[in-house]
Structure formats: C-alpha cells, structure tokens
Amino acid sequence: MALSVVLSHLLGVPVFGNHAVHGFFILSGYLMTHIVTEVYGLSLAGFGRFALNRILRLYPLYWVVLGFSVLIVLFYGEDVSREFRGFIYIPNNVVEWLQNASLIYPRSFPWLIYPRLSPPTWALTVEIFYYVLIGIGVTKSIRFTLGCLTLSVAFVVWTYTNGLDYDYRYAHLLAGALPFSLGALLCHFRHMIPAFVQRFIPVGAGAAAVYCLGLFGINCFLCILAKIYPGFALYLEIGLYVNLLINFALIALLVNGELPCIPKKWDKLIGDFSYPIYLMHWQVGLLCSMLLFGAPLRGFNFEGLCVFLSAILVSIALSWLLIRGVDEPIQNLRKKIRPRKDKWVEKSDERSA
C-alpha cells in the first residue's frame, strides 16, 4: 500500500495512492477496534494507555523525518522544493509549525492546509480523528458500529445528492468514516466474515492475488477507459468502491491466515517499513532528483522513472536506519504501557497494538 502511494506521487500514476489510503483506513478500523475492545478497554485509564501508545507509535519517527525534511528544504531552497511539490516549504509562523509538528491539520479537508513538510500526513489527521472516536467507544459494539456505518453511508449519499465531487468521498474528514466503519465491522464479525470470503478466495497467496490483480488490474482498466473517453469521470467513483471491497476482502483473508510464501519474521519486517516510506518518499524523491539531474523532476517519463526507483531504494535504506535507531528503542517503552489482557497482543503485529 505504501509503495502504491509512492507510485502515484512520484510517477504520477492515478488513483492507486488514493485507494491505498482507504485501505490503510480499513486496516486501522479493524486493528484499533480490536485492541481498544480486547486489550485497553474503555475506561479512562485504558484510553490514556491507548492514546500514549498511539503517540509513541506515530510521533518519534515522524519528528525525525520532519527534521530531515527541513534540512532538505533549507539545503536546496524553497523555490526548488515548491516546484517539486507545492506543499513542501518551511512554515512561516507558530501555527504552521504546530500543525506540522502535531500532524493535526484542522480543516474538513486536511490536505488543503499548507505547508506540509511531509505532504501525505494529511491522512494522519484523519487517522488520529478516528483513533480518538474509537478510543472513546464509538465502535465498541456491533450496534454502535452499524450506527457508524449507517451515518457514513448517509454522508456519502448526501455528497451525491448535493452534487459534491469525488474529493468529498475521498479526502474529506468525514469520508474516512466509511472505511473505518468497514474495518470495525470486520473486527466484530472476524469469526464469520473471513470464513465467508475464504469460500471464494483461498487464504494466503490468494490475498496477494486479490490485492495485486484486483486493485491494480481493475484500476488500470478504468484508467484506460478514462484515456479513451476523456469525459469518463465515473472511473474515479467506480474505483473508489471496488477498492473498498477489495481491501476489505484482503484484510479479511489475513485475519486468520498468513502468506505462505513469506516467513512471519519477514512479513513483520516488511510491514515495519511502510510508515517511514509513507512519510518520507516525497522528500527522498526530491533529494534523488537533485542528485541525479540537478533539477526537481518527477512524472511518467525516463527521469521520473529513475527518480522513482532511486527514491524507493534510498527510502528503504533510510527507513532501516529509522527503524533500528528510533522505532525499536521505543518498542520497549510501548510494551510497558500496553496491558497484557490476552495473548492476541503477543501473537499479533506489535507494530499496530
């Protein structure tokens, strides 16, 4: 999913990054509902532990990336960074610094607040908003979750009836309610839905096939239609819901299964790289572009392909340093904060708990 975002941003391939973001939201809805209801509980103390653990998961690594971003902008200059991506420049006042440091961009469309030294962090504002709601219990039961799902569908219907465009269903703060509710619903029916999905798709390697062939293949087809029929804007709308279905099925397959082609240790390690790559790929892309070509270049061309490939390699290398130097030491502290209410915490991906 993180690499899908990089593909969209640095190569200019449409749609994939959008769909990966909503995939992250479904995954978060599942995981956060699970750990709040099964591990932390809904007491004030439980919420405090949950919030502190989320802070330790998100912020230390991000603040290091934020410092790296500032250095990149100062070294090459704001004219260069703005040409590469208009959001990337040094904050001009205390409010802008606080927004960038806190990951809170207080607007119904968080991505409309500038600057963002790490451009995709607007989605983390959405994540944090729903973390708080889940932490206080809005998805604590099936009834509550169905209520959230109903309200989220009502919001989507309202956007259509009022003639609002695709952005309201993708990037609006309330647009996150639908994928988060779907993830929470999967959590409450985790003993039923995965078994149902597995009737149609084999677990394990089938999960990778669902994501790669389904999400990428269908959206490639829709993008081709959009090229053939310039006025065919419906591909965005169709892809949005096809993506939700595919990501929902993918996560359902992984609830009780593992990828047989990847050892669990490597599976976890690969997952560790997702967050730092997501945070830094724009800045690393700028760095690679300047080192390779002496200019801020990206897009679907030879130079853009070189920037894309080199940015992935450099992002992986820098992510490894961040994981070893920042994230792993924080894990010991997070383990002390996390209550040991059941064995799920130890068996699951500790990165998410």
Phi, psi and omega in degrees: 000317179297319179292330175297321177295316178299318180302315180293316188285314187270328178264344180079019177286123187287156165078318189304316181297319178303315184289327176295321179300315178291332172297317175300320181295318177298314179300316179295320178301319178294306187294316183293320177298319181297310186286331177290315184281329186257338187241303186276326183083175186252016175283168178297319179295320178297318178297320179299316177296316179300313181296317181295321179292323176296319179299315180292332178286319188271317199272315184305313180294319180296320181297326175294317177297322178299316177298318177299319180296317179300316180298319179299314182294316180295324183288315184265343178096151183292330179299319180290314183295323178292325178294324179288315176205119190300341182281342192268099172202167185289131177304146186262347183207177184297320181299315180294323176295318180296320178298316180290325181284328186268346186067017179251110176250094193284084177202153180298330169248092184301333183286354178271001177266127179240157351280163169229105183296335168241095191308319185285003182290353174302326181291335178287331171300317178297315179303310183297320178303314182280335171302315181297313181298317178293322180297331179266001168106016183289343176241028187290340181220168178299318182297315179297318181295319177296325175297317178296318179297318178298316179295323180293321176294321178299322178296316179299314179300319179299321179295324179288316182294335178262009175068027181278151189276180184306324183302328179292335180264353179248308193249352177295147181305321181282345177294335178292344183297323183293305178296322178296319179294322177297319177296319178294322178297318177299323178298313183290333180248032185292346177267354182243310187297313179302319179297322178294314181297322182292345174295332184254332183229127178293144181289163176088242183302331178300329180296316178296321179296320179302313184290309185292306183286318182291297185296308183291315183296311182297318182286330172299316179299316180294323178293323177297317176301319181295327178288320181290318180245092186306333181270007185276074182283348182296342181299328177295314182292314179299313181299326180302313185277327173299318179298316179301318180295315182294315179294323177299315179294319180300311182292324176299320179294329184272352181300313183247006184229172178228160176282115185293340182275354182232121176301151184302322180299316180288326177302313179295318181297317178300318179298327180299332184280345188300309186296308180297323177297318178300319184288325194247000189295326177297312183294319177293323176300317177298315179301312181296320179298317181291322179290323183279317190237353180069018180208154180280092186242143173198169179126180185272076179205181184299313180297318179296322178295318177298318179296316181301309183293316180292324179295322177298314181296314180293321179298319178297316180296314180292325178296320178299318178296318180293320179297313182288320186272333185243307190287315183298317176299326179293332183301322180299320178291319180296324179295326179289327181283325186288124176289149181257072184276333179207173183282350181300323183300318183285329183276334184274180178287110185294344178296333186259346187281000000 
